Amino acid sequence: MLLPLVILLAFCSCASAVWQMPLRRPAPDSFRTEEPLSAAASPGDMGADAWTETMAETNTFTPTNYTVVKDFFVQSPPGFNSTGFDPLTSSFGLIDRSPSRWRTFRRAVQRLNAEADSHTAYKVFYLARHGEGFHNVGERVHGSKAWDAYWSMLNGDGNITWGPDPLLTPLGISQAARNTVAWTQEAKAGAPLPERLYSSPLSRAMSTLEITWEDLLLDEVRPVIKENLREVIGVHTCDKRRTKSYIRKHYAHFDFEVPFSEHDQRWSPEWRESDRQATFRLQRALDELFATDSATYISITAHGGAIGAFLRACGHPNAQTIGLRTGSMVPVVVKAVDYRAQANELLAGGQSLAAPPRQTQASSNGRLRQSIEL
């Protein structure tokens, strides 16, 4: 009688121990090995779910200073020449081109955050410029000088409509699709897909995000629209956004930041942001992301001017010289700190730029054109 009783007590003790163990989701097969993802892996299946299981959260705080980590991407060290460089065919510019390049990158970023104190955080931003819009065609047709002085203040020229808030051209759509191809290829090699998707509220940016991530992430990550990610504000009709109702109808799977007004309350036909003001606005966007979002890998789809301001805000050494073509992207690893002894450059204030004098006639290529306020 004594032996069966001992066996029974031992069984109950083991069962109790097992019951109290936390339930753990089995690790995906691809994470039971140190090897990079198979080339046959589907980024749609392996991307968001798999990668987020290995991504640690970053510290969250409102930073006092930003710097760019220059060790990972060719675009980050001073003196980078973007002429002829295509990040979509060059692993986005990753310096390490070995087969294990993305595994090494993920480990390095994870180590930076693991060893950081509570006042330091590192994030990886994938900054994507929208594909070609009809306003880009308008500027190309009329020339930049005539565009800035005259045509940008109209809604079109009778042949092309670019305002307000122009859509992507057929070329712009194909440029956005190139991003999907590039991300599919790099995800198979182990590139960490973004945990968050943010977009400007202008149609060309939202459509580019939609096309880029539709088959890769949109079933798992809902994009968020942020006003501070929009293009330089004012005067140019192409930079005036549509109503919240329009956006909700045409981009139903996007979420809005709170608050987000029905009408565009920032755009003015008389005043345009200076570079300093745009940089301050993008610095505030950076502040918010580091203060409220603990994700390590973040995608932002925006505009040439906004991305330039973003790079200036985080102290990128090539902010003034990186030529980002439509449909292209630039990755950047940003270090943020919250120390009283380290402060960002004071950017607040400064004079807005007045719109050029309204003309009743404008000269383009030596021909007088009658002004039509469309």
C-alpha angles and dihedrals in degrees: 000000000000096000096053089048091054091049091049092050091049091051092050091049092053092046091051091051092050092048091055094050113104114252111247128198109237112253114250114258091248090062096051089076137051091228120110120254117287115258087239093060117116113233089208090060099033103031117077101016096044100041097046090059089065099039117099119211120252126232113268123220140121104272126226095197141019131203133174120241103227100192102086115044130044090227093064108064116082117270099033111163112212095189109127093354117135113189092191091068096036105061087269089295098302107167093215108073098177121122089255093047098121094043088054091048094050091049092049093051091045090051092050092056094040091055095041120108121236091271095056134071137170125209133179114221123195103202111197125187116214121255120261114303129196090258088062088056091048092053091047093050096048100031127246096269095053090040094057094041099046126342097058089065092060129071093235147326101251092268103051127035114208105156142116102015103335123215129235119280119230087263090051090054091052090047090055089049089056087063090057090053092048094048092047090054095045093044089057087055091052104267111162109246117221118271091205132037118205128179143186112249092242117108097235091058096044092048091049091051091047094052094043097051104025095103096031112042116351093095089059108026123049113211118235123216117221125188094211091063094064126111123275103302129238146031097026107091091209088068096055110103129223126246123286088243091057092048093048090052098046099034100036096160093057122095125217125229114239120279104030118159126224093233131039103265096174105057120090129182090214105046135044130192118258119229089257093053092047090050090051090051092051090046087058089051089053091048091053095048093051092044099047110021120066094187117123099205117050132174121208121187111196143118142299094256094043093048090049089052090048091053092048090049093055094044098250108180093219098042092121097045108038105109105205111193121209110280093021132111143205125207121212134182109216126197115204126190136185105212127139090220094056119063134172120243110277104253103163119116129018133136122290117231116256118229115255114263111281110251129204090206131027131194119227121177089341095306122112114234124196112238113243117188098211 
